Structures are given as C-alpha cells and as structure tokens.
Amino acid sequence: MYQINDRVILETFLGDVKQSDIDIDSDKENYSLLIGRCGVILDINEKDKQVLILFDESLDDLGLINHNDIKNSLWIYKSDIKKLV
C-alpha cells in the first residue's frame, strides 16, 4: 500500500486523534503535535508495520526530540497515516 517517496499526512498518533488523549513524559516527546502535518516516506519496516517519515516541519522548531539519524524523521505506524494524492 505505501511506498518510499509517498507523501503522507499524520492523522493520528498511536491511534489517538487528540493530543490530550496521549500519555507523554514531557513536552519534548509530544509527537501528537505532528497530527495534521505532512511528510515523505523514506523507509518501510513491514515487520513492525511502521514507516520512516521525513516531516516537512522541523522537529527542533516544534520543540520535539529527534531520535533518528535523519533529522526531522520519525518511525510512525502505518495505521496513523494517510497517503496524499
């Protein structure tokens, strides 16, 4: 269904639509701030049902922690995204 270089939008984060529904440890890990934001799929992990998304926005500017070697990218569950046409 998804392929590398597909443009996607984050519709939910960990299945939740509202930021207030998500249990987070700190504001720097409030990745629900990315709901409604777009990016490009860089890699696909079929086993874990995740895709590596390079977001259009800077995670630093949003105050979020970058966990990956590629800046502004995060592994996101496929169930949380929608392909843009």
C-alpha positions as CSV (number, residue, x, y, z in Angstrom):
1,M,0.0,0.0,0.0
2,Y,2.7,2.5,1.0
3,Q,5.9,3.0,-1.0
4,I,9.1,5.0,-0.5
5,N,8.6,8.7,-1.5
6,D,4.9,8.6,-1.0
7,R,3.6,11.9,0.6
8,V,1.5,11.2,3.7
9,I,-0.3,13.1,6.4
10,L,-0.3,12.1,10.1
11,E,-3.9,11.6,11.0
12,T,-3.4,10.2,14.5
13,F,-0.5,9.4,16.8
14,L,-0.5,6.0,18.4
15,G,-4.1,5.7,17.4
16,D,-5.3,8.9,19.2
17,V,-6.7,11.9,17.5
18,K,-6.4,14.5,20.3
19,Q,-3.2,15.5,22.0
20,S,-4.9,15.3,25.4
21,D,-5.6,11.6,25.0
22,I,-1.9,10.7,24.7
23,D,0.1,9.9,27.8
24,I,3.5,11.6,27.4
25,D,6.5,12.0,29.6
26,S,7.5,15.5,28.5
27,D,6.6,18.3,26.0
28,K,9.7,17.2,24.0
29,E,8.0,13.8,23.4
30,N,4.6,15.2,22.5
31,Y,4.7,13.9,18.9
32,S,0.9,14.3,18.7
33,L,1.9,17.9,17.7
34,L,2.6,16.4,14.3
35,I,-1.0,15.4,13.8
36,G,-2.2,17.1,10.6
37,R,1.4,17.6,9.3
38,C,2.8,16.1,6.1
39,G,6.0,14.3,5.1
40,V,7.6,11.8,2.8
41,I,8.2,8.1,3.4
42,L,11.9,7.3,3.5
43,D,11.8,3.7,4.6
44,I,9.3,0.9,5.4
45,N,9.5,-1.7,8.1
46,E,6.9,-4.3,7.2
47,K,7.6,-6.4,10.3
48,D,6.8,-3.6,12.8
49,K,4.1,-2.1,10.5
50,Q,5.9,1.3,10.5
51,V,7.2,3.8,8.0
52,L,10.1,6.3,8.5
53,I,8.6,9.7,7.7
54,L,10.7,12.8,6.9
55,F,8.4,15.6,8.1
56,D,8.1,18.9,6.3
57,E,8.4,20.8,9.6
58,S,11.5,20.9,11.8
59,L,11.1,18.8,14.9
60,D,13.5,21.2,16.6
61,D,11.3,24.2,15.8
62,L,8.3,22.3,17.4
63,G,10.4,21.5,20.5
64,L,10.5,17.7,19.8
65,I,13.3,15.3,20.3
66,N,14.9,13.9,17.1
67,H,15.6,10.1,17.7
68,N,16.8,9.1,14.2
69,D,20.0,9.6,12.2
70,I,18.0,11.5,9.6
71,K,16.9,14.8,11.2
72,N,13.2,15.6,11.3
73,S,12.3,11.9,10.7
74,L,10.3,9.5,12.9
75,W,9.1,5.9,12.7
76,I,5.3,6.1,12.6
77,Y,2.8,3.3,12.5
78,K,1.1,2.9,9.1
79,S,-2.3,2.9,10.9
80,D,-1.6,6.6,11.9
81,I,-1.1,8.0,8.4
82,K,-2.9,8.6,5.1
83,K,-1.4,8.7,1.7
84,L,-1.8,12.1,-0.1
85,V,-2.9,12.1,-3.7
